[in-house]
């Protein structure tokens, strides 16, 4: 996997120096050639033969391999990471943009070295969460570049509330768990010639992800007191005591570890579902597992197959839920307030986060600029769950989950224009669910279900836009929905 790829056009050689952050891009040195001697006989140019290169088959997606050493007590992580990145943009690239989200917290991300195709890189530029790397060659379409990055993480304390931020921090550690989310450098999508890395905001998600394959090889400094680990991917214990996790065609790789975790497990076909929860929360942990199993059954039938072999349901030591690949968090408050019935927050948020394994994981979107594309579908999936499993609770769900907040506003706002967490979710999540309900009533169940299945099939592994959403919808109905578009959307969709 780490075979180095030979490139034809090497234009510049980067001068060697110690790697550093926040440095300016060096101006390339132009080579000076000696003049040819003056003679009476013209000197004919000689042609230097180019080396013979064996073509390397193009990868279908990037491959991330991470060797990880965690000191659980010191709350530090050391990583040797390799990225095989194929240029699938259709254009030549002369630079790369890599997200380093932990650098948003001062002192958390510490870069040791970067090399590309075996050559040390020092003329990179780090700005907040963004790592810009100029290439000394042109990366042609379908060629692959080999990136090695060494770095360490000093995890920030995540329990202290920041009143200026509506959404609590997940990355970092609490008194009883560490959470590695958006913790490794990744090449951001390049769409229409632009690298897509939005600025973070007080609520909502700002990152956009290409699908990639992951292999994470994990060790703990003190194996004898190693915590229980929840993660994306199926664990495989190695002879040296390390654990290897693999997951393919995934948007992210997330990990949570705690010495206090208790677990419950069940099967959905060949998929292992595991609930991780803290002591005295077994009832809620079992309920989250059951709701996830039931929603997996419903969504696999209504939408299409679940793509992975595992799914981790993790009790988060914070007041939020969040989706990742084959992994999601539920807020500790949902467990503490669980009343033993399916008519509660723990159940419908568990269903919502499970739905993101279709609408986020399989069909991705721009979470910052068009958050409704996945959030409205994940919210409406809660309604589909209740009608399928607890039909007598559908009316309760509309009243308690949606109408209680008196939602309003346009569905298609970006996260930056939400005017607060509640107005943002009212518009993006709840108005989005109302729009989908009205569309379903207008076009009928058969056409609506066919649309969702086709939308999944066409969008699987891709980054979908609102235009794609409506283009696919119109292939399944000739019904006029212009009044609904005018009511719920500020943009014009033909």
N, C-alpha and C positions, 0 to 999 in steps of 0.2 A: 504493500500500500504506500510505502514511503519512497518507492523508486523515483529518482529525480528525473525530471523531464527536460530533454535537450531542446533548446530554442534556437531557431535559425538566425534571428536578427538581434544581436547584442550590441546596442548602440553606445552605452556608457558603462563605466566601471565605477561603482560607488566607493569613495575613499573610506578606509577603515578608521573608526574611532569608537570610543565607549558609547553605548546606547544611552540616550537621554530623552526626557520628555520635554514638551513645549519648545522644540527647536524649530528654526526656520528651515524651509526646504533649500538645500544647497544649490548654488548655480553651477551647472555642469561645466567642467573644464574642456575647452575646445582644443583638440590636439593640433600641434604645429608640425608640419611635414617639411623635410629638407627639400630645397629646390633641385630639380634635375640638372645635371651638368649640361652646359651649352656645347654642342658638337655640330659638325657639319652634317652629320647623318641623323635624320629624325629618329628619336627613340620611340619605338612602338610600345604602347602599353601592353603589359602582360596580364593575363587573367588568372587570378588565384581561384582554384576550384573550391567550391563550397563543400563543407563536410556532408557526408551522407547521413540522413536522419531517418530512422525508422518511425513511421507515423504511430502516434499513440492514440488508441481508441478514445473517443470523447466520453466523458462521464455524463450520466444523465442528471446528476445532482452533486452538490458538494458532499465531501466526506470529512467528518470531524473525529479525530482521535485524541483523547485526553488521558494522560497519566496523572493521577491526582493523589496527593498526600494530604490528609486532614489531621491537624492537631485539634481535637475536639475541645480540650480544656483551654488551650491558648486562643481558640477561635481564629485560627489561621489556616490557609490552604495554599499549597504549592502545586503548580501545574506546569507540565510540559505538554504543549498542544501542537497538533499538526492539522492543517487544513489543506485538502486537495480541492481547489476551486476551479471548476470548469467555466469558461466564458460562454455562456448560453445567451448572451445579449444580442447576438447578430452583428455586433460592431467591434472594431478594435478597441482595446482598453489600454490606456497608458498610466492608469492609477487604480488603486483600490481604496475603498472606504470600509472600515471595520468598526462596528459598535463595541465600545468598552464601557458598558453601563455602570459597573462598580466605581468607575472613576468620578461619578457624580458625588460620591462621598469622599471627603478629603482623607487622603492616606490609605484608602481601601485597596486601590489597584496599584501594584508596584511592578513595572515592566523590567525584565532582566535583559531580554534580547529578542530580536526578530531576524529571521533570514528568509530569503526567497530563492528557491531553487539552489540552496546551499550557499548563497552569497549573503553575508551579513549586511543588514540595512541599518543605517544611522540617520538618514535624512528624512525621517518621518516627522509628522506633526500631530501632537495631541491637543485637542481642544474639548474640554469637558468629556462627553461620552463618545467623542469622535476621534478615530485614528486614521489619518490620511497617509497613504504610502504611495509616493510616485514610483513608477516602474522604470527601469533602465532599458526597457524594450517594449515593443507593442505586443500585447497579448491578443492573438488573432481569434476570431470566432471558433468555438469548439476546441480550442487549446486549453490545457489545464496548467495551473500554476500551483507550486508546492510551497506552502507557508509553514514555518516553524516559529512558535512563540513560546517564550518562557516567562512566567510571571508568578507573583504571589498575591494573595488576598488577605487583608486584615479586616475581618468581618465587623461591621458597625453594630452597635447596640440598637435594637429595633423596637424596644418596648416603650421608650419615652415618646409620648405623644407630642406632635408639633401642631399647635393650633392653626397655623397658616396652611396646613395641608389636610384636605378632606379624607384622602385615602391613606391609611397607615402603610408604612414601609414593610415590605415582606423580606427583601434581601437583608441578611444579617443574622443576628442571634437574639434570643430572648433567654429568660432564666432557665428554660427547659427544652429548647430546641435551636438548631441552626437551620437556616433556609437559604439554599443556593438557587436563586432565580435570576435569569438573565445575567449570569455570573461569568461567563466565558466570552472572549472576543468572537464575533461572528461577522462574516461579510454580509453587508446589508443588500437588499434587492436593488438591482439596477433596472429601472423601468423607463422606457423611451429615452434612454441616454442619460438619465439622472439617477444618482445614488439616493435612495430613500431612507433618510434617518431624521425623523421629526424631533422637535424639542419635547422634553417631558412636561407634564401638566399636573395640576393639583388633583385631578380625578381622571378616570378613563385610562386607556392604554395608548402609548405613543409609538410602539415599535411595530415594524412590519417584517415578516419572516419569509424567506424562501424555505421550501422543504429540503431536508438534508438527511444523510445517514450519520448515526452517532455510535461511537464505541468509547465508553468511559471505563478506565481501569482504576479502581479505587482501593487505597490503603489508608489505614489509620496509624498514627505514630505509636499509639498504645493499643495493639490489637486485643489485649486481655480485657480492656474496659471499653471496647468499641460500642457505640450506640446502635440502636435499631435504625435501619435506613429505609426510607421510602423514596422511590425514584421513578422517573420515566425508564422504560425498558425492563427486560427480564434479567434478573441477576444470575450469574454463573460463578460459583466459587472456584478459584484457581488453586493449584498445588501449593503456592507460596502464601496462601491465606488471603490474597487480594480477591476482590470481587469485580467481575466484568459485567457491565450493562450494555446491551445493544438494542437499538431501536432504529428502524428505517423509515424513510419518508416522513420525518417528524419536523415540526416547526421549532421545537425547543427541547432542551434537556433540563429537567428540574430535579432537585434533590432536597430532602429534609431528613434530619437525623436527630434522635433524642434517646436518652437512656430511659425515659419515662414512657415511651410508646408501648401501648398494648395493641394487639392486632386481632382482627377477625377476617376470615377469608371464605370466598365462595367461588363457584365456577359459572361462567356463561359460555357453554360450548368449550372451546379450547382456550378461552380467555380467563385469566386469573384475576379476580377482583379482591383487593385487600384494603380494609379499613384500618387506619392508624389513628388512635385516640389516646387521651391521657386518662389516668386512673379516675374512677368515679364517674366516668362518662361512657360506660359500656353500652347503656341503653341507647344513647344517641349514636354511638359508633355502629351498633347493629342496625339502627334505623337508616343511617346514611348508606350503609352497604345494601340494604334491601331496596331502598329507593333507586340506587344506582343500577342494581340488577334489573329491576322492573323497567326502568327507562331504557336501558340497553336493549331489552327485548322489544320494546315498542319502537324505538328509533331504528333498530336494525331491520325491522319489518317495514316501517313506513318510509324510510329514507334509503337505506343501503347498509352494507356490512361495516362493522367496526374494524379498523385496519390493523390493530396491534394485538399482542398476546397478553397484555396486562393492563390494569388500570388501578392507580393508587388514589385512595380517598383519604386526605390528610387533615386532621384537626389542626388548624392554625392558631398559634398563640397570639392572635390579633383579631381585630373586628372587621374581617373582610373575607370574601371568597374570591378565588382566582383560578383560571384555567391554564394548564400547560399540556404538553403532549403526554397522553397516557397518565395523567396526573392532575389532580386539582385539590385546592384547599377549601375548607369550610371554616367559618368563623367560630371561635370558642363560644361566643354568645348563642349561636344556634343550638349547640349541644346543651348549654346550661338552661335554655328556655324550652327545650323539647318536652312536649306534653304527652307523648306516647301515642299520638294519632298522626295520620298523614296530612292533617289540616294545620300545617305550621311551616315556619320559615326553613327549618332544617331540611324538610322534604322537598319543597319546591326549589330551593337554591341548589340542593344536591342534583335535582333533575336538570336545572339550568346549566350547571357546570358540566354535567355529563353530555348535554346537548352540544356543548362547545367542542366535543370530540368529533363532531360533524361540521359545525359552523364556527370555524377557527382552525381546527387541526386539519381537516381534509380540504375544506374550501376556505381559504384565507382571504383577507381583505385589508385595506388600509385602515387600521384601528384608530388612527388619529383624525383623518379627514373624512372617513365614511364609516364611523363606528356602528351605525345602525345595521349595516349589511350582515354582521354576525350577531349583534346583540338583540335585534328585533326577532330574528329567527330562533335564537336560544330562549328568549322569553316566551315566544309563542309555542315553543316545544313543551313548555310546562303545561300549557292548555291541552296539547295533544296527549301528554302523559295522563292528565287527570281524566280526560274523556275516555281513555283506553282502560285505565286501571281503577279509577274511582269516579265514575260518571256522575254520581250524586253530589260530588264536590266541585263540579265545574262552575256553577253559579257562585259558590263561596270563593273560588279562586279569583274570578273576575272582580268581585266586590272587595275582597281583602287585599289581594296582590296588586290590582290595577286601579280600580275606581277610588279607593280610599285616598289616594294622593291627588285626585283631581288632575290627571295629566293634561298637559297642553303643549303647544309649541310645535315647530316643524321637526319631522323625524330626521331629516338629513343635515343636522348641524355637526360641525367638527367638535372635538372635545374642547377646543379653545373658546368656543362661543356658547358654552352651556350655561354660563352665569350661575354656577354653583352645582354641587353634586346632585341635589334633588331635582332642580329644573332640568339638568342634563339627562338624568335617568328617566324622568317623566316623559321627555320628548323622544329620546333614542330607544329606550326599552319599551315603555308602556304605550306611547302613541304608535310606535312601530308594531306592537302586538295588535292594537286595534285596527291598524291599516291592514295587516295580514288577515284578520278575521273578516273584515269587510270584503277583501278580495276573494276570500274563500267562499263567502256567501254569494258573491256576484257571479263567480265562474263555476261553482259547484265542486263537490268533494273530489270527483274523479279527475277533473282537470287540475285541481290544486295539488293533489297527491302526485299526479304524473309530473307536474312542474317541479316539485321538490326533488323527486328522484332524478329527473333530467338535470336539474341544477347541480346536484351532487356529482353526477357522472361527468358533466362538462367542466366543472370547477375543481374536481379532485386534483390535488397537488399544485394548484395554481393560485394566483392572487387575483381575486375577482373584483370587479367594480360595480357600481350601481347600474351603469349602462348595460353591463353583462346580465345583471339580475333581470332587468326589464326586457332585454332582448330575448332571453330564454323564456320568460313568462309569456310573452306575446306569441310564441310558437305553440302555446297550449290553449289559447283562448282568443276568440275574436270579440269578446265582450268589451264594451266601452267602459274603461275605468278612469277616464280623464277627470271626472269630478272628484274621485278619491285622490288622484295625484295632486290636484289643486288644493284639496283640503289638508293633506298631510305633508306635502313637500314644497319647499321653496324653489328648488331647481326644476327646470323643465326637462322631463323625460318623455321622449317621443314613443 
